[in-house]
Amino acid sequence: MRKLLGLGAAVAVAFAVASTAGAKPLNWSGTLTLGLGTLPPSVITGGGVATVNGSAGPIPAHLGNIRLAASRGQVTGTGTAFVTDPETYAGINAVIIEAQPGTGTIGPISGAVASTMALTMNVMPLGGLARVCLIDLSCTAPNVLLIPLTQPTTMGGTIGIGIGGHLDGVAGALRISIEAAPWTVKTATAIDQTDDNTGAAAFHNVTRMGFAHGPASGTTSTAAVSGVLQIVSPSQVRTNLTQGSNVKVAAISELLIHFIPEPGLLLLIGSGVVGLVVLGRSRMRH
């Protein structure tokens, strides 16, 4: 009986430790979704370690600020969206995005989700490159338009996706500009322009929602294992495609973060559960 109680206490302590979130690292797995107009979204998966600077008080803990560092693992990879409607994106065959979130801090998360307040820390660059493939899918010069997702400024700063600012790309007669914005946990909106049945331009809003919730769906325990955070960054793309010099395309980046246990903690919990099962069966046989 003592062994059974001891193992049960160990498992309980392990879960308690996993649910406590102070200013410490937390493992996470995540998905980066890059949406561009009516093209299929590009999805990149990965994970890493985040530094959570939330409440050091009792369980459950608010998620105050979260800091992601490129050096501690990230969602990184390449996503390709093929153009199947040449009338909408004339002269473009595909868009290939190579992306990796950079180092930045987002917060205060729980306060912004639960009220109308905005994030006071919302800058985290989305590094990488967008390749707009022209004429064919070789995506090589001169049939490619390269747009770095973040770019240095003449004043020594940085602009781009997840930061804010104006990006430009030119390839021959094709021009693309991007008005980027920082991350938010609120609703992000961008405008998409398409043709209606008469051939006239039709505009509609594209929205994506940020959110944060804990294992029990409350915002007071987001910084616990199984807590989930989604941040979004809207961008407005303008091109000189078929409808003139100001065709609008919505581009919204979504980063979904799911806090997961440390590998050692999973082993401890698994060993405790196995021990409880073995002891339970032993007691039943006796």
Secondary structure, DSSP 8 states (H G I E B T S, - for coil): -HHHHHHHHHHHHHHHHHH--SEEEEEEEEEEEEEETTS--EEEEEEEEEEEE---SSSS-----EEE-GGG--B-EEEEEE---TTTSTTEEEEEEEEEE-SEEEE-HHHHHHSS---SEEE--EEEEEEEEESSTT--TTSEEEEESEEE-TTS-EEETBTBEEEEEEETTEEEEEEE-B-BSSEEEEEEEEE-TTS-EEEEEEEEE-EEE-TTS-GGGTTSTT-EEEEEEEEEEEE-STT-S-EEEEEEEEEEEEEE--HHHHHHHHHHHHHHHHHHHHHHH-
